[in-house]
Amino acid sequence: MEIKKIPLPHQHNIKDNRIVEEMPSLDTITAVADAMNQLGNPSRLRIFWLLCHCEECVINIAAATEMSSPAVSHHLKLLKEAGLIVATRHGKEMYYRAADTDMVLKLHHTIEEVARISCPD
């Protein structure tokens, strides 16, 4: 990857131009912002945390989170659009789990570190 030089009009506080030159792309920042936006909702955050530990169907997710199935389905749709979860069909049933990506793994660990909780064994 070629790092392009970005000239700054003023040299106030950014002493090392590498910070600007290596800034993440707009696409990367947009993906992270969307993921964080989705996890800013307590219901989606709980569902995401649950799905980081297991693959589950809507009915069981609804029971575990004490939510209605339509509400869970709505949250699952948003989490899936953000790339945080994936769905797999087993017969007539859809099962959901956390996506196997570096960002999801880091978000999962961050949630547990900030909340001071541990993964179940």
Stockholm file with secondary structure:
# STOCKHOLM 1.0

chainA/1-121         MEIKKIPLPHQHNIKDNRIVEEMPSLDTITAVADAMNQLGNPSRLRIFWLLCHCEECVINIAAATEMSSPAVSHHLKLLKEAGLIVATRHGKEMYYRAADTDMVLKLHHTIEEVARISCPD
#=GR chainA/1-121 SS CCCCCCCCSCCSSCCCTHHHHTCCCHHHHHHHHHHHHHHTSHHHHHHHHHHTTCCEEHHHHHHHHTCCHHHHHHHHHHHHHTTSEEEEEETTEEEEEECCSHHHHHHHHHHHHHHTCCCCC
#=GC SS_cons         CCCCCCCCSCCSSCCCTHHHHTCCCHHHHHHHHHHHHHHTSHHHHHHHHHHTTCCEEHHHHHHHHTCCHHHHHHHHHHHHHTTSEEEEEETTEEEEEECCSHHHHHHHHHHHHHHTCCCCC
//
